[in-house]
Amino acid sequence: MKNILIISSSPRRNGSSKLLCNQFKKGAEGKGHHVDMICIMHQNIVFAEHVMDV
């Protein structure tokens, strides 16, 4: 069994990319793999302009 992460960035909620991701997920889960899927277009991701030195 493998752990699979699907990252979708399509801006359309029910577009063809989402359909493709769902079908891939269904097939992988059918083979016994653990699959997580995230849609980054719905996440609050900000650009880091600087990084602090540790």
C-alpha positions as a Python dict, from the first residue, in 0.01 Angstrom:
ca = {
    (1, 'M'): (0, 0, 0),
    (2, 'K'): (121, 351, -84),
    (3, 'N'): (23, 692, 49),
    (4, 'I'): (-74, 925, -236),
    (5, 'L'): (-132, 1299, -222),
    (6, 'I'): (-323, 1460, -510),
    (7, 'I'): (-275, 1837, -535),
    (8, 'S'): (-531, 2014, -752),
    (9, 'S'): (-493, 2381, -847),
    (10, 'S'): (-777, 2425, -1092),
    (11, 'P'): (-987, 2736, -1024),
    (12, 'R'): (-1305, 2561, -1143),
    (13, 'R'): (-1471, 2362, -866),
    (14, 'N'): (-1626, 2099, -1096),
    (15, 'G'): (-1401, 2121, -1400),
    (16, 'S'): (-1233, 1841, -1593),
    (17, 'S'): (-922, 1853, -1371),
    (18, 'K'): (-1134, 1779, -1065),
    (19, 'L'): (-1301, 1491, -1252),
    (20, 'L'): (-959, 1349, -1346),
    (21, 'C'): (-835, 1378, -986),
    (22, 'N'): (-1147, 1204, -853),
    (23, 'Q'): (-1115, 919, -1103),
    (24, 'F'): (-746, 871, -1019),
    (25, 'K'): (-832, 872, -648),
    (26, 'K'): (-1109, 617, -700),
    (27, 'G'): (-878, 386, -896),
    (28, 'A'): (-593, 412, -647),
    (29, 'E'): (-823, 348, -350),
    (30, 'G'): (-968, 51, -538),
    (31, 'K'): (-617, -97, -547),
    (32, 'G'): (-581, -53, -169),
    (33, 'H'): (-381, 270, -156),
    (34, 'H'): (-447, 555, 89),
    (35, 'V'): (-524, 877, -102),
    (36, 'D'): (-558, 1236, 20),
    (37, 'M'): (-658, 1520, -210),
    (38, 'I'): (-624, 1893, -153),
    (39, 'C'): (-736, 2184, -369),
    (40, 'I'): (-487, 2466, -326),
    (41, 'M'): (-709, 2722, -499),
    (42, 'H'): (-930, 2713, -189),
    (43, 'Q'): (-642, 2754, 57),
    (44, 'N'): (-508, 3079, 195),
    (45, 'I'): (-148, 3059, 74),
    (46, 'V'): (61, 3374, 99),
    (47, 'F'): (399, 3456, -49),
    (48, 'A'): (683, 3490, 200),
    (49, 'E'): (887, 3796, 110),
    (50, 'H'): (1163, 3718, 356),
    (51, 'V'): (1285, 3428, 561),
    (52, 'M'): (1426, 3476, 908),
    (53, 'D'): (1769, 3327, 975),
    (54, 'V'): (1781, 3085, 1266),
}
